[in-house]
Amino acid sequence: MSRGPNINDLYFRKVLETLANAASELRAVLPKELAEQLDWDALERDCRSLISPKLRERESDLIFRTKLAGRSTVIYILIEHQSQPDPLMPFRMLEYMVQIWNRWLADQPKTPKPKKVPLIIPLVVHAGRRARWTGPTELLDVIDADPVALEKFGAYLPRFRFLLDDVCATKVDALRERPLTVPVFALLMLLTMARPSRNAEVELNSLIDHMLDAPEGSFDDEDLKAMAGYILNTDLTSDEIIDTAFARLGSDAKEIVMTIADTLRAEGRVQERVDMLLKLLASKFGRLPKQTIVSIKSADAAKLGTWFDRALTANHLEEVLHTGS
């Protein structure tokens, strides 16, 4: 898992792409009467992106399909992760749903023409630095009209509400009581651990306690890599505290942390060389072409070193990145 502004979304997606993990979160937050009617054995992830790239701002949406109450009709479950409240979230979720319906209709035979569209269950998981969700969950709340107008024209306005799992407003003990898989419990704990009011060291060790108490086979090395990668990428706490906590899970877990830490340090050194070379070239030759910047950012450490040496004596930009000897 690489560094970047969407590290929370990437971690969220990586964990919930696993069907068992997604099912444990859905069983915990969907209304009981709905969860009981879903065919969990038929649950599958729709790997295609039914939401257009132009509409989607982040890679944080997940779409699953299953059956309801034994019917052959497919229903969709749309899960969206939010690190902070969005005042237009109901509108965004409705846009996503319309996109799914449009893509579904496009996939259907032209004859006979479909008369209905699939049921979509929309869920927003709020897990981040904020204390609780403060945005609306209903579409009517984002329509700019006074109460009198809403009452008068309410019959002609779309009504829509999404399910909200406000993890930020959920206490750790309540999370423990959920029938979550270990990777999902770790995900929700870690996504909210960066809040100023939380003690990262205490909560990290509490998470490790939970993992040690879990049945054997509840998590694997890939789960540990995802956890360690997220913790180290987001600088939740010191390396010493991270090393000590993961060491409690055994030597393999400690080795995973050390390997990821070494990789991140190496990536950091490469990024420093990239920044230095870009600054040097810009100071000597002015504004750099876009392709030059792209080439430098994608180069390995050895190539960056060669280009930096050339840049010190070059009189023209072309002399730096040329491929000859």
N, C-alpha and C positions, 0 to 999 in steps of 0.2 A: 504494500500500500504506500503510494508516494505522497510526498508533501503536497499541500495545495489548499485553496480556500474551501473545497468541498469535502474535506477529510471526514467530516461527520456523516455526510450523505453516502460516501463510498463505504464506510464501515457499516452503516445501517443496511445498505444494499447487499453487501457481501454476506452478512449474517442471515438476513431474511430471504435470500435467494434459495436457501436450503428449506425444503418443504416442511420438515419436522419443526424447524424453528418458526417458520411463518405460521404453521398451524397452532403452535403453542401460544403465540401472541394473539391470534384471532380468537381462539377458544376463550382466552382470558378477558377479552374486551368486548366481543360481540354480545348482544342481548341473548340470554340463555335460550329463549324460545326460537331464536333464529339459528344459533349455533347447533341446536339439536336437530334441525332440519337439513343442515348442510351435509353432503356426502364427503367426509374427510378422506376416504380412501380414493376418491376420484380427483382430489385436489391436484392441480398441476399449474406450473407457472407458464404464462404466455411469454415466450422468449422474444417474440417480435415486439417492436415498439409501436403500440397502437396510438401513441400520442406523438404528434408531429414534432420534429426537431425545432421548428420555428416557435411552437407554443411552449415546449418544455424548456424551462430555464436551467434545471439541474437534473443530474442523473439520480434522482431520489425516488422516482415512482416505481412501484412494482405492481404487476397485474397478474392475478391468478384466476383460474377457471375451475368450476366444479358444478355439481348438480344440486338441486334443491328439492327436498322431500321426495326423492326417488324419481323425479321427472327427468326426461331425457333433455329437456331444455337447459342449455348452458347458462350459468350466471357468472358474472365477473366480480372480482373483489379488487378494488383499487386502493392501494396503501401509499400514502405520501408522508414523508418525514419532514418535519419543520423544526429548525433549531430555535426559531423565535416566531412570535405571532405575526400573522399577515392580515391586515385589515380587509383585504379583498379575497381571502382564502375561499369563501363560499363560491364566489364567481369563478375563481381559478379551477376549483374542483368540478364545477358544472361544465366549464370548457373542456376539461379532461374527459368527462363522461360523454359529451357530445362527440369528441374525437373518436372515442372507443366505438360508439354507436355507428358513426360514419364508416369507420374501417370495417366493422362487422357487416354492415349492409353491402359494402363493396365486395366482400368475400362470398356473398350469397348468390345462388343461381338467379338469373334474371326472371325465370319462370319456375314455379309460381312466385309472384312478387311477395316478399315478406309483409305481413300486416302488423307485426309487433317487433320490438327490439328486446334484447336480453336485459334482465335485471342486473343492476350494478350496485354493489354495496361500497360506499365511499368511506374510507377511514383515514384520519390524519393522526399521526403519532407525534406529539410535541415533546421533544427531549433535547434540552440545550442548557444555556446559561440562565435563562429567565426563570423566575420563581413559579409562574403559572401562565396559562393561556389567557390573554386579555382581549383577543380579537373575537369577532362574531363567528358563529357556526351556522347561521341561517342566512339565506340569500336576501330575504326581505330587509335584513339589517344593513345591507350595503346599498340599498336603493335610496337615492336622495329624494325623499318625499316626507312631508310631515304626517303625523299620525292620522289626521283627518283624511288626507288624500289616500293613505294606505288602506284605511277602512273603506273608503268610498270605491276605490278601484281594486281592492284586494282580490276580487274574483277573477280579475284579468291579469294578475301578476303571477310569475312563476314562483312556486313554493318548493324550497329545497333546503335540506339540512344534512350535514355530514356528521359521522360518528367521530368523536374526539377521545383519544387516549392521552390525557394530560399527565405524562410521566413526571414532569417538573413539580406538579402539585401532589404527587404520590409519595408517601413515606416509604423508606427502605423496607420496613417490616411488612407493609402492604404488598410490596413487590415480591417479597419472599413467599407470601401466601399464594401468589399466583402459580398456576401449574405451567411454569415456563421452563424451557430447556435451559441448560447452563449457558450456552452462548447468547441467548436472548436476554437472560438475566444480567449477564456481564455487559452486554450492549447497552441496556437501559441504565444500568448503574454508571457506566463510564461516560455516557453522553451527558449526564447531569452532574458528574463529579466536578466539573470545572467551575461550577457556581461559587462565588466568593464565600457564601455561607457554609460551604462544605469543607470538611477536613479530608484532603485527598489521601493522606497517609492512613488515617483510620479507616476510611471507606475502602481503600484498596485492599487492606488486610482483611476487612470484613468480607469482601468479595472472594478473596483467597480462602477464607474459612468456609464459605458456602461451597466452593469448588472441592475442597478437601472432604466435605461431608456428603458430596454427591456420589451416587453409585458409580462404580467403575465403568468406563466407556461413555460417560456423559459428555465428554469433550475430547478432542484429539489435537494433534500438533497443529493442524491448520487453524483450529479455533484459537489456540495459544498464539500463533503467529499474527492473527488478525487483532487480538487483544493487545499484544506487545507493540505491534506496529502503530496502533492508534494511540496508545499511552505515550510512546516515545515521540511520535510525530506532533502531539499536541502539548508536550511538556507539562503534563498534569502535575508531576512532582519530580523530585531529584532522581538521578540515575541510581544513586545508592539505595534509596527507598524502593525503587522498582526492582533492582537486583535482589535485595533481601526478601521482598514479597514473593517473587517468582521462584526463588530458591526453595521456598517452602513446598512447592509443587514437585520438586525433584530436580536432579541434575539436567535432565533433558530440557525442562522448561527454562532453567537458568541459561543453558546454552543457546536456546532460541532467542532470548532477550539479548544476549551478548552479540550474537550474529547480526541481528537487526540493528542494534546500536552501532556496530562497526560499519554496516552498510550505510546508515544515515550519516555517520561522520564522513565517510568517503564521498557521499553525495554532496555534503556540505562543502568539502574542500574543492570539488569540481565546480560547484556554484560560485565559490569565491573566485576561482580562476576565470570563469565566464564573466563575472561582473568586472573584474580588473581589466580583462582584455577589451570589453566593450567600452569602458571608460577611456582606456588608452587610445583606442582607435578613434573614438569620437573627439577626443581632445586634439588629435593630430589631423584628422581628415574631415571633421564636421559631421553632419547628420549622416547616419549609416543607412544604406539600402536595406529594405526589409529582408531580402534573401540572405544578406550577410549576417544579420542578427539571427535568423533562423538557423543558419549553418553553424554559427558559434554556439548557440544554445543546445544543439543536438550533437556536438562533438564530444569525443572522449578526452580523458585527461592528457594522453600522449599528444594528440593533435593540438589541443589547447596550448600545451607547452611549446610546441614547434611554432605555432602562430604568434605566441607572445614574444618569442625570441626574434622572429622576423619583424614584428611590429616596432621593436625598439630602433631598428635601423632603416626601415622602409621609407621611401619617399612617396609612394603611391599605394593606395588601398589594395589594388590588384596584386601587389607583390606579396601581400600577407597570406592570402588564402589560396594562392595558385597551387596546383597539384604536382607540378614538376619538382625536381630535386633541388 
